[in-house]
Amino acid sequence: MNDGRARFGTTQDLARHSAAAVLCAATCFGLPVVVATVRAESTIALCRDPAPGDAAVGAFCTGLDKDESGDKAGALADFERAAALQPEMPEPHLMLGIAYADEQDYVRAIREYDLYLAAVPENPAAWSNRAHAYFKLGDLAAARADIDRAAQLAPDERTIIENRIVIARQSADWPTVVSDASHLLEQFPNDAALRLERGKALANLDAFESAREDFDRAVVLSPSAEAYYFRGRIHYELGRDDAAIYDFSKAIELDAELVDAYRRRAFAEYRQQRYLGAAQDCAEYARLRPEDGEGYYCRGIMLSRAGDQDAAIADYRRAIELAQSPSMAGNAWYGVGLCHERAQRMTEAIAAYRKAVELYPDQAQARAALERLTKPK
């Protein structure tokens, strides 16, 4: 689903959950994008036998020693001095790019990488590093162009391919994620993180059984909360609610603050008509994320199904107070209307449905309810 939420099941209660499953584009787990610090042989040779009296090379090599010893500030000062003394020497610009990226000054990092790559375009690590900086600035197109160039130069370099996986994931380019993860898995078949990456991408391509195979393997290799959580998502999509509940429970057991696992387990419990247990999971979500109206909206659904319409309305109203968009508020007002209708309070139900449509004109269920309740008899 394109907003990152899973499908529930019925159309009457659960208005906001769309039809396709999206397993985490870039925000919840997965490989990080990293800086490659591979040194070229020319750099090593430069410092192995520096020309006597070459102050720029001396400053640069001293900076490398300081960088290796952990003196980042001293290294940065030496690299800046080397670049000032001999601007045409490319190596200080590469190390300045890395240093500025470490300080999260990605604009300056890109400028330094530009200078280096103009002189040394054959270094794949530099292209990957500039891709990293563009990625951090949110320029996915530039990041992708650079990481593709790096991969052309070093098609089997793991750090570079993993960086492309991250950039492709952020862009929802699932075929590239699958292709690159598969390429690395040929070399590292027992890497659980790569199994998870490929499994999530396959799920986003609706290849649920293939995704489940990767998640099964990830659970065996590294039985983490993440692995159980994503396998639970697949079981849910395949209608295997008991298996989904088991996996979400294991994820929670391993990480009690994995907030979305409570909500996902509530979805599966809902389909099993375990409304009170689902309401408890929604409450835990609300406790862990009190600023998010989703937990109250979720519990409102469950309590209404359990028959406690007034308690459900109270939760829906809290969700409305916390709503971050008209659509979220409109969906919660639809829930209020549904509760009133179930309690046979038709005047209040009509008013709530009208409020839902007013805030969120695309709330088709509220619109249909209004037509049904106001149709002349």
Sequence and secondary structure as in RCSB ss.txt:
>XXXX:A:sequence
MNDGRARFGTTQDLARHSAAAVLCAATCFGLPVVVATVRAESTIALCRDPAPGDAAVGAFCTGLDKDESGDKAGA
LADFERAAALQPEMPEPHLMLGIAYADEQDYVRAIREYDLYLAAVPENPAAWSNRAHAYFKLGDLAAARADIDRA
AQLAPDERTIIENRIVIARQSADWPTVVSDASHLLEQFPNDAALRLERGKALANLDAFESAREDFDRAVVLSPSA
EAYYFRGRIHYELGRDDAAIYDFSKAIELDAELVDAYRRRAFAEYRQQRYLGAAQDCAEYARLRPEDGEGYYCRG
IMLSRAGDQDAAIADYRRAIELAQSPSMAGNAWYGVGLCHERAQRMTEAIAAYRKAVELYPDQAQARAALERLTK
PK
>XXXX:A:secstr
 TTS    S TTT TT  SS    SSSSSS          HHHHHHHHS  TT HHHHHHHHHHHHHHHT HHHH
HHHHHHHHHH TT HHHHHHHHHHHHHTT HHHHHHHHHHHHHH TT HHHHHHHHHHHHHTT HHHHHHHHHHH
HHH TT HHHHHHHHHHHHHTT HHHHHHHHHHHHHH TT HHHHHHHHHHHHHTT HHHHHHHHHHHHHH   H
HHHHHHHHHHHHTT HHHHHHHHHHHHHH TT HHHHHHHHHHHHHTT HHHHHHHHHHHHHH TT THHHHHHH
HHHHHHT HHHHHHHHHHHHHH SSHHHHHHHHHHHHHHHHHTT HHHHHHHHHHHHHH TT HHHHHHHHHHHS
  
